[in-house]
Amino acid sequence: MISHSLFNNVGMEAISIASVLNIKSELQISKAVLIPPIVAHAALLNHLARASTKVLSFEKYLIEHLPDFSNFNDRYYDSLATAINAIQLLNELELVEISGPLMKKVRAIDFDKSMGKRAEKVFKAAPNISELLSDSSEKLYLNLRIEL
């Protein structure tokens, strides 16, 4: 079995964040760190990557998929350090620019088959993840029950 830390490494988290930035040209860092715990949940990622899935609102999706978010606080804190490192990696590679609380896309990352099937799912899920993150950070953190 692949360990959680190897499966959800800095590279995969960077790809996840960059794939959402391909949809949105800028993203609050407080929202960017929510992306890795979303893609770390296999069932959630699989559903969000389906062509038939269309997220209409965060609240509606949360209610319909509540079990997939039940341990979100734990997943958030498990991935927080690597999410920050992923953001730093994207910045060092000059794919993003950080300005205060915002990350801005400098260059897009395109999917390549050599990235693997999981990365392909992440790229397919990116529009839905982007839609999930449309609400304010305060509302997202409250509804996801992240304990600050």
CYANA upper distance limits for C-alpha pairs under 8 A (distance plus 0.5 A):
  2 ILE  CA      6 LEU  CA      7.15
  2 ILE  CA      7 PHE  CA      6.74
  3 SER  CA      7 PHE  CA      6.66
  4 HIS  CA      8 ASN  CA      6.47
  5 SER  CA      9 ASN  CA      6.35
  8 ASN  CA     12 MET  CA      6.59
  8 ASN  CA     13 GLU  CA      7.12
  8 ASN  CA     36 PRO  CA      8.27
  8 ASN  CA     40 ALA  CA      6.99
  8 ASN  CA     79 SER  CA      8.46
  9 ASN  CA     13 GLU  CA      6.70
  9 ASN  CA     82 THR  CA      7.42
 10 VAL  CA     14 ALA  CA      6.48
 10 VAL  CA     82 THR  CA      5.91
 10 VAL  CA     83 ALA  CA      7.32
 10 VAL  CA     85 ASN  CA      6.98
 10 VAL  CA     86 ALA  CA      5.59
 11 GLY  CA     15 ILE  CA      6.71
 11 GLY  CA     86 ALA  CA      7.18
 12 MET  CA     16 SER  CA      6.60
 12 MET  CA    119 ALA  CA      7.64
 13 GLU  CA     17 ILE  CA      6.68
 13 GLU  CA     35 ILE  CA      8.32
 13 GLU  CA     36 PRO  CA      6.12
 13 GLU  CA     82 THR  CA      7.88
 13 GLU  CA     83 ALA  CA      6.69
 13 GLU  CA     86 ALA  CA      6.37
 14 ALA  CA     18 ALA  CA      6.47
 14 ALA  CA     83 ALA  CA      7.94
 14 ALA  CA     86 ALA  CA      5.05
 14 ALA  CA     87 ILE  CA      6.95
 14 ALA  CA     89 LEU  CA      7.64
 14 ALA  CA     90 LEU  CA      6.95
 15 ILE  CA     19 SER  CA      6.41
 15 ILE  CA    109 ILE  CA      8.22
 15 ILE  CA    119 ALA  CA      7.67
 15 ILE  CA    122 VAL  CA      8.43
 16 SER  CA     20 VAL  CA      7.08
 16 SER  CA     35 ILE  CA      7.26
 16 SER  CA     36 PRO  CA      7.30
 16 SER  CA     39 VAL  CA      7.91
 16 SER  CA    119 ALA  CA      8.11
 16 SER  CA    122 VAL  CA      6.54
 16 SER  CA    123 PHE  CA      7.89
 16 SER  CA    126 ALA  CA      8.20
 17 ILE  CA     21 LEU  CA      6.83
 17 ILE  CA     32 ALA  CA      6.67
 17 ILE  CA     35 ILE  CA      6.82
 17 ILE  CA     36 PRO  CA      8.05
 17 ILE  CA     86 ALA  CA      8.48
 17 ILE  CA     87 ILE  CA      8.21
 18 ALA  CA     22 ASN  CA      6.70
 18 ALA  CA     90 LEU  CA      8.19
 18 ALA  CA    105 LYS  CA      8.44
 18 ALA  CA    108 ALA  CA      7.68
 18 ALA  CA    109 ILE  CA      6.95
 19 SER  CA     23 ILE  CA      7.52
 19 SER  CA    108 ALA  CA      8.40
 19 SER  CA    109 ILE  CA      7.29
 19 SER  CA    122 VAL  CA      7.71
 19 SER  CA    123 PHE  CA      6.12
 19 SER  CA    126 ALA  CA      6.31
 20 VAL  CA     24 LYS  CA      6.77
 20 VAL  CA    123 PHE  CA      8.36
 20 VAL  CA    126 ALA  CA      5.47
 20 VAL  CA    127 PRO  CA      7.40
 20 VAL  CA    129 ILE  CA      7.45
 20 VAL  CA    130 SER  CA      6.27
 21 LEU  CA     25 SER  CA      5.84
 21 LEU  CA     26 GLU  CA      6.83
 21 LEU  CA     27 LEU  CA      7.45
 21 LEU  CA    104 LYS  CA      8.21
 21 LEU  CA    105 LYS  CA      6.57
 21 LEU  CA    108 ALA  CA      8.06
 22 ASN  CA    105 LYS  CA      7.92
 22 ASN  CA    108 ALA  CA      6.14
 22 ASN  CA    109 ILE  CA      7.61
 23 ILE  CA    126 ALA  CA      7.63
 23 ILE  CA    127 PRO  CA      6.84
 23 ILE  CA    130 SER  CA      7.36
 24 LYS  CA    130 SER  CA      7.55
 25 SER  CA    104 LYS  CA      6.35
 25 SER  CA    105 LYS  CA      5.69
 26 GLU  CA    102 LEU  CA      7.13
 26 GLU  CA    103 MET  CA      5.95
 26 GLU  CA    104 LYS  CA      4.73
 26 GLU  CA    105 LYS  CA      6.49
 27 LEU  CA     31 LYS  CA      7.21
 27 LEU  CA     32 ALA  CA      7.04
 27 LEU  CA    102 LEU  CA      6.14
 27 LEU  CA    103 MET  CA      5.76
 27 LEU  CA    104 LYS  CA      7.04
 28 GLN  CA     32 ALA  CA      6.80
 28 GLN  CA    101 PRO  CA      6.13
 28 GLN  CA    102 LEU  CA      4.88
 28 GLN  CA    103 MET  CA      6.50
 29 ILE  CA     33 VAL  CA      6.82
 29 ILE  CA    101 PRO  CA      6.23
 29 ILE  CA    102 LEU  CA      6.17
 29 ILE  CA    103 MET  CA      6.71
 30 SER  CA     34 LEU  CA      7.66
 30 SER  CA    101 PRO  CA      8.01
 30 SER  CA    137 SER  CA      7.05
 31 LYS  CA     35 ILE  CA      7.65
 31 LYS  CA    133 LEU  CA      7.14
 31 LYS  CA    137 SER  CA      6.71
 32 ALA  CA     83 ALA  CA      8.42
 33 VAL  CA     37 PRO  CA      8.40
 33 VAL  CA     76 TYR  CA      8.22
 33 VAL  CA     80 LEU  CA      6.97
 33 VAL  CA     83 ALA  CA      6.09
 33 VAL  CA     84 ILE  CA      7.62
 34 LEU  CA     38 ILE  CA      7.17
 34 LEU  CA     76 TYR  CA      7.24
 35 ILE  CA     39 VAL  CA      6.89
 35 ILE  CA    129 ILE  CA      7.93
 36 PRO  CA     40 ALA  CA      6.38
 36 PRO  CA     76 TYR  CA      8.15
 36 PRO  CA     79 SER  CA      6.96
 36 PRO  CA     83 ALA  CA      7.14
 37 PRO  CA     41 HIS  CA      7.22
 37 PRO  CA     72 PHE  CA      7.29
 37 PRO  CA     75 ARG  CA      5.67
 37 PRO  CA     76 TYR  CA      5.84
 37 PRO  CA     79 SER  CA      6.96
 38 ILE  CA     44 LEU  CA      7.35
 38 ILE  CA     45 LEU  CA      7.35
 38 ILE  CA    129 ILE  CA      8.50
 39 VAL  CA     44 LEU  CA      7.57
 39 VAL  CA     45 LEU  CA      5.68
 39 VAL  CA    122 VAL  CA      7.47
 40 ALA  CA     45 LEU  CA      7.91
 40 ALA  CA     75 ARG  CA      8.17
 41 HIS  CA     45 LEU  CA      6.60
 41 HIS  CA     68 ASP  CA      7.86
 42 ALA  CA     46 ASN  CA      6.50
 43 ALA  CA     47 HIS  CA      6.69
 43 ALA  CA     68 ASP  CA      7.80
 44 LEU  CA     48 LEU  CA      6.63
 44 LEU  CA     68 ASP  CA      6.66
 45 LEU  CA     49 ALA  CA      6.51
 45 LEU  CA    121 LYS  CA      7.57
 45 LEU  CA    122 VAL  CA      7.57
 45 LEU  CA    125 ALA  CA      7.26
 46 ASN  CA     50 ARG  CA      7.03
 46 ASN  CA    121 LYS  CA      7.45
 46 ASN  CA    125 ALA  CA      8.47
 47 HIS  CA     53 THR  CA      7.26
 48 LEU  CA     53 THR  CA      6.56
 48 LEU  CA     54 LYS  CA      8.39
 48 LEU  CA    124 LYS  CA      8.25
 48 LEU  CA    125 ALA  CA      5.35
 48 LEU  CA    128 ASN  CA      6.50
 48 LEU  CA    129 ILE  CA      7.74
 49 ALA  CA     53 THR  CA      7.76
 49 ALA  CA    121 LYS  CA      5.92
 49 ALA  CA    122 VAL  CA      7.32
 49 ALA  CA    123 PHE  CA      8.25
 49 ALA  CA    124 LYS  CA      5.32
 49 ALA  CA    125 ALA  CA      4.39
 49 ALA  CA    126 ALA  CA      8.19
 49 ALA  CA    128 ASN  CA      8.26
 50 ARG  CA    124 LYS  CA      7.86
 50 ARG  CA    125 ALA  CA      7.78
 51 ALA  CA    124 LYS  CA      8.32
 53 THR  CA    128 ASN  CA      8.27
 54 LYS  CA    128 ASN  CA      7.01
 55 VAL  CA     61 TYR  CA      7.06
 55 VAL  CA    128 ASN  CA      6.05
 55 VAL  CA    131 GLU  CA      6.87
 55 VAL  CA    132 LEU  CA      7.45
 56 LEU  CA     60 LYS  CA      7.77
 56 LEU  CA     61 TYR  CA      7.98
 56 LEU  CA    131 GLU  CA      7.85
 57 SER  CA     61 TYR  CA      6.74
 57 SER  CA    131 GLU  CA      7.54
 57 SER  CA    132 LEU  CA      7.07
 58 PHE  CA     62 LEU  CA      6.45
 58 PHE  CA    131 GLU  CA      7.82
 58 PHE  CA    132 LEU  CA      5.35
 58 PHE  CA    133 LEU  CA      7.86
 58 PHE  CA    134 SER  CA      8.19
 58 PHE  CA    135 ASP  CA      7.85
 59 GLU  CA     63 ILE  CA      6.69
 60 LYS  CA     64 GLU  CA      6.71
 61 TYR  CA     65 HIS  CA      6.50
 62 LEU  CA     66 LEU  CA      5.84
 62 LEU  CA     69 PHE  CA      7.83
 65 HIS  CA     69 PHE  CA      7.62
 66 LEU  CA     70 SER  CA      6.84
 68 ASP  CA     72 PHE  CA      8.47
 69 PHE  CA    144 LEU  CA      7.58
 71 ASN  CA     75 ARG  CA      6.94
 72 PHE  CA     76 TYR  CA      6.39
 72 PHE  CA    144 LEU  CA      7.09
 72 PHE  CA    145 ARG  CA      8.11
 72 PHE  CA    146 ILE  CA      7.81
 73 ASN  CA     77 TYR  CA      6.90
 73 ASN  CA    144 LEU  CA      7.70
 73 ASN  CA    145 ARG  CA      6.96
 73 ASN  CA    146 ILE  CA      5.34
 73 ASN  CA    147 GLU  CA      7.28
 74 ASP  CA     78 ASP  CA      6.54
 75 ARG  CA     79 SER  CA      6.65
 76 TYR  CA     80 LEU  CA      6.41
 76 TYR  CA    146 ILE  CA      8.12
 77 TYR  CA     81 ALA  CA      8.31
 79 SER  CA     83 ALA  CA      6.36
 80 LEU  CA     84 ILE  CA      6.77
 81 ALA  CA     85 ASN  CA      6.80
 82 THR  CA     86 ALA  CA      6.45
 83 ALA  CA     87 ILE  CA      6.75
 84 ILE  CA     88 GLN  CA      6.71
 85 ASN  CA     89 LEU  CA      6.56
 86 ALA  CA     90 LEU  CA      6.70
 87 ILE  CA     91 ASN  CA      6.71
 88 GLN  CA     92 GLU  CA      6.59
 89 LEU  CA     93 LEU  CA      6.59
 90 LEU  CA     94 GLU  CA      6.72
 90 LEU  CA     95 LEU  CA      5.76
 90 LEU  CA     96 VAL  CA      6.24
 91 ASN  CA     95 LEU  CA      6.41
 91 ASN  CA     96 VAL  CA      5.49
 91 ASN  CA     97 GLU  CA      6.40
 91 ASN  CA     98 ILE  CA      7.59
 94 GLU  CA    106 VAL  CA      7.30
 94 GLU  CA    107 ARG  CA      8.06
 95 LEU  CA    105 LYS  CA      6.69
 95 LEU  CA    106 VAL  CA      5.55
 95 LEU  CA    107 ARG  CA      5.39
 95 LEU  CA    108 ALA  CA      7.38
 95 LEU  CA    109 ILE  CA      8.38
 96 VAL  CA    103 MET  CA      6.69
 96 VAL  CA    104 LYS  CA      5.84
 96 VAL  CA    105 LYS  CA      5.05
 96 VAL  CA    106 VAL  CA      5.39
 96 VAL  CA    107 ARG  CA      7.43
 97 GLU  CA    103 MET  CA      6.15
 97 GLU  CA    104 LYS  CA      5.63
 97 GLU  CA    105 LYS  CA      7.01
 97 GLU  CA    106 VAL  CA      6.91
 98 ILE  CA    102 LEU  CA      6.32
 98 ILE  CA    103 MET  CA      5.09
 98 ILE  CA    104 LYS  CA      6.84
 99 SER  CA    103 MET  CA      6.87
 99 SER  CA    104 LYS  CA      8.19
111 PHE  CA    115 MET  CA      7.63
111 PHE  CA    119 ALA  CA      8.09
111 PHE  CA    120 GLU  CA      7.32
111 PHE  CA    123 PHE  CA      7.46
112 ASP  CA    116 GLY  CA      8.39
113 LYS  CA    117 LYS  CA      8.00
113 LYS  CA    120 GLU  CA      7.96
115 MET  CA    119 ALA  CA      6.35
115 MET  CA    120 GLU  CA      7.91
116 GLY  CA    120 GLU  CA      6.90
117 LYS  CA    121 LYS  CA      6.82
118 ARG  CA    122 VAL  CA      6.82
119 ALA  CA    123 PHE  CA      6.74
120 GLU  CA    124 LYS  CA      6.73
121 LYS  CA    125 ALA  CA      6.51
122 VAL  CA    126 ALA  CA      6.53
125 ALA  CA    129 ILE  CA      6.61
126 ALA  CA    130 SER  CA      6.39
127 PRO  CA    131 GLU  CA      6.79
128 ASN  CA    132 LEU  CA      6.72
129 ILE  CA    133 LEU  CA      6.87
130 SER  CA    134 SER  CA      7.10
133 LEU  CA    137 SER  CA      8.44
133 LEU  CA    140 LEU  CA      7.90
135 ASP  CA    139 LYS  CA      6.93
135 ASP  CA    140 LEU  CA      6.91
136 SER  CA    140 LEU  CA      6.76
137 SER  CA    141 TYR  CA      6.52
138 GLU  CA    142 LEU  CA      6.62
139 LYS  CA    143 ASN  CA      6.54
140 LEU  CA    144 LEU  CA      6.41
141 TYR  CA    145 ARG  CA      6.48
141 TYR  CA    146 ILE  CA      5.85
142 LEU  CA    146 ILE  CA      6.96
